[in-house]
């Protein structure tokens, strides 16, 4: 995990709040298997570029520490916000 704070106690709180990535298989979105998820990731990369699609360990600092509805929710992928307007209509995010 990225070292955000010089104060160890603050860093520890950050890691507890945001550190949802655990070793093991990737979390897949509902209704997707590994192949269909990889196709979606490849489509997003083709649209916004590899560097703007985040998967696996790259998600470690992107967890929502205050989920409103889904206890235990874990993202499968992330797209950089500035690039979302580049995704054509009809692509199911």
trRosetta pair geometry for C-beta under 8 A, 3 or more apart (Angstrom, degrees):
i j d omega theta_ij theta_ji phi_ij phi_ji
1 14 7.8 162 154 115 136 103
1 15 5.4 139 77 -111 169 96
1 18 7.5 128 -144 93 129 109
1 19 5.9 -56 -79 -95 144 107
1 60 5.6 -143 -102 150 74 128
1 61 6.7 126 -151 -71 82 91
2 60 7.7 145 -7 98 83 115
2 61 5.5 -1 18 -69 117 144
3 11 6.4 -14 -146 -126 68 133
4 10 7.8 -107 93 127 95 103
4 11 6.4 161 54 -111 76 79
4 14 5.5 -152 47 -166 130 174
5 8 7.8 180 105 -72 106 13
5 10 3.8 -130 177 98 166 114
5 11 4.3 -151 59 -60 104 77
5 14 6.3 161 -3 -9 120 138
6 11 8.0 158 20 -42 5 116
7 10 4.3 66 79 11 105 111
7 11 6.8 176 85 -11 53 86
8 11 5.6 -58 -146 39 34 112
8 12 6.2 38 156 -24 68 105
9 12 5.6 -52 -149 33 30 114
9 13 6.6 31 153 -18 63 103
10 13 5.7 -52 -150 35 34 111
10 14 6.4 37 151 -21 65 104
11 14 5.5 -53 -150 35 34 115
11 15 6.4 33 153 -19 66 105
12 15 5.8 -54 -147 36 31 110
12 16 6.5 29 154 -17 64 106
13 16 5.8 -56 -148 37 32 110
13 17 6.2 25 156 -15 66 110
14 17 5.9 -63 -147 40 28 106
14 18 5.9 -15 171 16 68 116
15 18 6.7 -70 -125 55 21 84
15 19 4.5 20 -177 -29 64 133
16 19 6.5 -28 -87 31 14 109
17 63 7.8 175 134 92 62 113
17 65 3.8 7 175 -127 100 137
18 60 7.5 76 137 154 100 60
18 61 5.8 24 156 -139 140 49
18 62 7.8 108 -164 29 109 15
18 63 4.8 151 -157 54 61 105
18 65 5.7 -59 -71 -68 64 106
19 60 6.8 3 -123 -170 63 87
19 63 7.3 -115 -11 23 8 146
20 60 8.0 -176 49 -139 63 49
20 63 4.3 132 7 -104 121 152
20 74 5.3 -167 142 -111 132 102
21 56 8.0 79 -142 169 132 45
21 57 6.3 116 170 -121 159 53
21 59 6.1 138 -71 83 122 92
21 60 4.7 -72 14 -100 138 75
21 63 7.7 -146 -29 -49 77 122
21 74 7.7 130 -86 -156 54 125
26 34 7.7 106 59 -114 118 90
26 37 7.8 179 111 121 131 156
26 55 7.3 5 -140 174 137 103
26 56 6.0 -66 -102 -93 113 79
26 76 6.8 77 161 -144 102 83
27 74 4.6 135 -10 95 174 115
27 75 7.5 113 80 92 129 24
27 76 5.3 -128 97 -90 83 77
28 32 4.9 -143 173 87 107 98
28 33 6.8 3 -168 -135 162 19
28 34 6.8 -96 -88 -75 135 51
28 37 5.2 -112 -136 -56 96 149
28 76 5.9 59 -133 -115 25 137
29 32 4.7 54 64 15 85 127
29 37 6.5 152 22 -104 91 106
29 76 5.0 -97 -45 5 80 151
32 36 4.6 -139 -145 88 82 110
32 37 4.4 98 154 -60 133 88
32 40 7.2 -55 -124 1 143 137
32 76 7.8 88 64 -166 143 174
33 36 5.5 84 47 17 69 99
33 37 6.9 -134 93 -5 30 95
34 37 5.9 -62 -147 40 26 111
34 38 6.2 25 158 -20 65 109
35 38 5.9 -57 -148 36 28 109
35 39 6.6 31 153 -21 63 103
36 39 5.5 -47 -149 32 36 115
36 40 6.6 38 151 -19 64 102
37 40 5.7 -54 -153 35 34 111
37 41 6.4 34 150 -18 67 105
37 76 6.5 -98 -148 167 128 140
37 77 7.9 169 -173 -30 98 123
38 41 5.5 -50 -145 37 36 114
38 42 6.2 39 153 -21 66 105
39 42 5.7 -55 -148 37 30 113
39 43 6.4 33 152 -21 64 104
40 43 5.7 -52 -150 34 32 112
40 44 6.5 31 153 -16 65 104
40 77 7.7 -165 111 14 110 158
41 44 5.8 -55 -150 37 31 110
41 45 6.3 32 152 -19 65 107
41 53 6.2 129 -161 165 79 142
41 55 6.1 3 -126 -58 137 145
41 77 6.0 -163 -99 -101 95 149
42 45 5.6 -53 -146 37 31 113
42 46 6.4 35 153 -23 64 104
43 46 5.7 -53 -150 33 31 113
43 47 6.6 24 154 -15 64 108
43 91 6.9 -177 139 -138 129 121
44 47 5.8 -62 -151 39 33 108
44 48 6.1 -23 172 26 72 107
44 53 4.9 120 114 -100 116 130
44 77 7.2 137 42 150 164 147
44 79 6.2 -118 -168 -91 131 117
44 87 7.5 -20 -125 -104 78 115
44 91 7.9 132 -84 172 73 140
45 48 7.1 -76 -125 59 22 72
45 49 6.6 -34 -165 146 60 13
45 50 4.9 30 -151 -88 111 57
45 52 7.9 156 -119 61 54 78
45 53 4.9 -81 -78 11 77 147
47 86 6.0 152 157 126 96 102
47 87 5.7 67 144 -105 152 66
47 88 7.3 -131 -129 1 132 85
47 91 7.4 -24 -52 -79 163 169
48 52 4.2 -97 137 86 111 136
48 53 6.5 129 74 -48 112 89
48 79 6.2 88 47 -154 166 109
48 80 7.2 -179 162 43 137 93
48 83 4.1 82 -145 165 126 139
48 86 5.4 129 -94 81 86 134
48 87 7.0 -30 -48 -65 113 84
49 52 4.9 76 69 11 88 106
49 53 7.6 -175 91 -6 46 90
49 83 7.6 -121 33 -126 95 151
50 53 6.4 -73 -154 37 33 102
52 79 6.2 32 147 -159 89 70
52 80 4.3 -88 -150 19 87 114
52 83 4.6 49 -176 -7 149 164
53 77 6.4 -18 -173 -173 88 115
53 78 7.5 151 -162 80 43 50
53 79 6.0 -17 -104 -102 63 71
54 58 4.1 -138 -159 120 89 124
54 59 5.7 134 138 -72 108 69
54 62 6.6 109 110 -14 150 158
54 77 6.5 144 78 -168 57 60
54 78 4.0 -14 60 60 113 98
54 79 7.4 -161 18 -71 83 24
54 80 7.6 102 -20 -50 107 73
55 58 6.1 54 53 42 32 115
55 59 6.8 -16 -159 -33 19 108
55 76 7.2 -9 -131 153 89 60
55 77 4.9 -24 -90 -108 85 83
55 78 7.7 -174 -67 23 43 68
56 59 6.8 164 81 7 19 100
57 60 5.8 -1 -176 -35 60 111
58 62 7.8 20 131 -2 67 127
58 78 7.5 -136 114 42 103 111
59 62 4.9 -84 -157 47 62 114
59 63 7.1 82 154 -54 90 74
59 75 5.6 -160 -152 80 138 109
59 77 7.6 -119 -73 -121 125 22
59 78 5.9 144 -107 -9 90 118
60 63 7.7 -38 -180 -17 27 102
62 75 6.5 -56 108 44 111 149
62 78 5.2 -50 155 -62 165 161
63 74 7.2 -34 -116 -127 105 69
63 75 7.1 -157 -102 10 59 105
64 67 5.2 102 100 -73 117 73
64 73 7.4 -1 51 85 113 118
67 70 5.4 -77 167 63 138 70
67 71 6.8 170 84 -89 129 34
67 73 5.1 148 -123 33 156 120
69 73 7.9 55 80 -38 73 139
70 73 3.5 72 107 -54 122 118
75 78 5.9 43 148 -60 148 90
79 83 6.0 -115 167 78 99 110
79 84 6.0 114 111 -81 124 81
79 87 7.5 16 172 -48 166 133
79 93 7.6 -76 9 -136 140 121
80 83 4.8 69 76 11 91 111
80 84 7.8 -143 96 -34 48 76
81 84 5.8 -32 -158 -9 41 115
82 85 7.9 -52 171 19 40 98
83 86 5.0 -44 -175 23 70 122
83 87 7.6 78 137 -33 78 88
84 87 5.9 -40 -164 10 50 113
84 93 8.0 23 -142 -96 102 161
87 91 5.2 -107 176 60 103 138
87 93 6.8 61 140 -62 163 119
88 91 5.8 98 69 -14 72 110
